[in-house]
Amino acid sequence: MNPHRLTFTAIAGATLAIAAACGGTGGTAALSKPTYIKRADAICARASQAENALGQPNSGAQRVAYVRKVYSIERGVVQRLRSLQAPSTDAATLKTMLDNVDRALSFEGDVESAAMGGNQSSINSAEAKGAVFLNRATVAAAKFGFTECGNT
């Protein structure tokens, strides 16, 4: 796995963990923490498989398409995980994690631009902008107890 893909895998994992943490707003009862973690981790595992199935990009256009696919997978997972009802006692912790993932994902345009240029140093620099927030989210996900989500 190249460094570019490793960073995206880390972002995806953290995104999934954080998104799972947010829970949904529907009228169903909140899940227990173990049930919540189990369901969220299953969603995260499927997303990791989808990302692993993506081919490695070779050109600027392929790298940009790759970035867009990865971020699309992550955002789709966020949407699915928000439909889960998070344990109410953990809502603040999970919201903070989700907020940090959202901040990390906000640098997608920078990563896309760097990917188009193909310079690994530029890609790394663009990814580093969101890495601060991603690290916060990943640490929180591990402390929460996820095994798939947030697994870098």
C-alpha positions as CSV (number, residue, x, y, z in Angstrom):
1,M,0.0,0.0,0.0
2,N,1.5,3.3,-1.0
3,P,1.6,6.3,1.5
4,H,-1.2,8.0,-0.4
5,R,-3.6,5.0,0.0
6,L,-2.6,4.5,3.6
7,T,-3.6,8.0,4.5
8,F,-6.9,7.5,2.8
9,T,-7.5,4.3,4.6
10,A,-6.8,6.0,7.9
11,I,-9.2,8.8,7.0
12,A,-11.8,6.3,6.0
13,G,-11.5,4.3,9.2
14,A,-11.7,7.4,11.4
15,T,-14.5,8.8,9.4
16,L,-16.5,5.7,9.9
17,A,-15.8,5.5,13.6
18,I,-16.6,9.1,14.1
19,A,-19.7,9.0,11.9
20,A,-20.9,5.9,13.8
21,A,-20.4,7.9,17.0
22,C,-22.9,10.6,16.0
23,G,-25.9,8.4,15.7
24,G,-29.2,9.3,14.1
25,T,-32.1,11.4,15.0
26,G,-34.9,9.0,14.2
27,G,-37.5,7.9,16.8
28,T,-35.9,4.5,17.5
29,A,-34.3,3.7,20.9
30,A,-30.6,4.2,21.4
31,L,-28.4,1.2,21.0
32,S,-26.3,-0.2,23.8
33,K,-22.7,0.7,23.4
34,P,-21.6,-2.9,22.5
35,T,-24.4,-3.2,19.9
36,Y,-23.6,0.2,18.5
37,I,-19.9,-0.7,18.2
38,K,-20.7,-4.0,16.6
39,R,-23.0,-2.5,14.0
40,A,-20.7,0.4,13.2
41,D,-17.7,-1.8,12.9
42,A,-19.6,-4.0,10.4
43,I,-20.2,-0.9,8.3
44,C,-16.6,0.1,8.6
45,A,-15.4,-3.3,7.5
46,R,-17.5,-3.2,4.3
47,A,-16.2,0.3,3.5
48,S,-12.6,-0.9,4.0
49,Q,-13.2,-3.8,1.6
50,A,-14.7,-1.3,-1.0
51,E,-11.6,0.9,-0.7
52,N,-9.2,-2.0,-0.9
53,A,-10.9,-3.0,-4.1
54,L,-10.1,0.3,-5.8
55,G,-7.3,0.1,-8.3
56,Q,-4.1,2.0,-7.7
57,P,-4.0,5.3,-9.7
58,N,-1.2,5.9,-12.2
59,S,-2.0,9.3,-13.6
60,G,-3.2,12.7,-12.4
61,A,-6.7,12.1,-13.6
62,Q,-6.8,8.6,-12.1
63,R,-5.5,9.9,-8.8
64,V,-8.2,12.6,-8.7
65,A,-10.8,9.9,-9.5
66,Y,-9.4,7.7,-6.8
67,V,-9.6,10.6,-4.2
68,R,-13.2,11.3,-5.2
69,K,-14.1,7.6,-4.9
70,V,-12.5,7.3,-1.4
71,Y,-14.2,10.4,-0.1
72,S,-17.5,9.2,-1.6
73,I,-17.2,5.9,0.2
74,E,-16.5,7.8,3.4
75,R,-19.3,10.2,3.1
76,G,-21.7,7.3,2.3
77,V,-20.7,5.5,5.4
78,V,-21.1,8.6,7.4
79,Q,-24.7,8.8,6.2
80,R,-25.4,5.2,7.0
81,L,-23.8,5.5,10.4
82,R,-25.8,8.6,11.3
83,S,-28.9,6.5,11.0
84,L,-27.7,4.4,14.0
85,Q,-28.9,5.5,17.4
86,A,-25.8,6.2,19.5
87,P,-25.9,5.5,23.2
88,S,-27.1,8.8,24.8
89,T,-24.4,8.8,27.5
90,D,-21.7,8.9,24.8
91,A,-23.3,11.5,22.5
92,A,-20.9,14.4,23.3
93,T,-17.8,12.2,22.9
94,L,-19.1,10.9,19.6
95,K,-20.1,14.3,18.3
96,T,-16.6,15.6,19.0
97,M,-15.1,12.7,17.1
98,L,-17.5,13.3,14.2
99,D,-16.7,17.0,14.1
100,N,-13.0,16.1,13.8
101,V,-13.6,13.8,10.9
102,D,-15.7,16.4,9.2
103,R,-12.7,18.8,9.6
104,A,-10.4,16.3,8.1
105,L,-12.7,15.7,5.2
106,S,-12.9,19.4,4.5
107,F,-9.5,19.2,2.9
108,E,-10.7,17.0,0.0
109,G,-10.2,19.8,-2.5
110,D,-6.6,20.3,-1.4
111,V,-5.9,16.6,-1.7
112,E,-7.5,16.4,-5.2
113,S,-5.4,19.3,-6.4
114,A,-2.2,17.8,-5.1
115,A,-3.2,14.4,-6.6
116,M,-3.6,16.0,-10.0
117,G,-0.1,17.2,-9.9
118,G,1.2,13.8,-8.9
119,N,4.0,15.0,-6.7
120,Q,4.0,12.8,-3.6
121,S,5.4,15.6,-1.4
122,S,2.5,17.9,-2.4
123,I,0.0,15.1,-1.7
124,N,1.6,14.5,1.7
125,S,1.4,18.2,2.5
126,A,-2.3,18.4,1.5
127,E,-3.1,15.3,3.5
128,A,-1.2,16.7,6.5
129,K,-3.7,19.6,6.8
130,G,-6.5,17.2,7.7
131,A,-4.2,14.7,9.6
132,V,-4.3,16.8,12.8
133,F,-8.1,16.4,13.0
134,L,-7.9,12.8,11.8
135,N,-5.5,11.9,14.5
136,R,-7.8,13.4,17.2
137,A,-10.7,11.3,15.8
138,T,-8.7,8.1,15.5
139,V,-7.4,8.4,19.1
140,A,-11.0,9.0,20.3
141,A,-12.3,6.1,18.3
142,A,-9.8,3.7,19.8
143,K,-10.6,4.9,23.3
144,F,-14.3,4.4,22.6
145,G,-13.7,0.7,21.8
146,F,-14.1,0.4,18.0
147,T,-12.1,-2.4,16.4
148,E,-12.7,-1.7,12.7
149,C,-13.7,1.9,12.7
150,G,-10.7,4.2,13.3
151,N,-8.3,1.3,12.8
152,T,-5.3,2.7,11.0
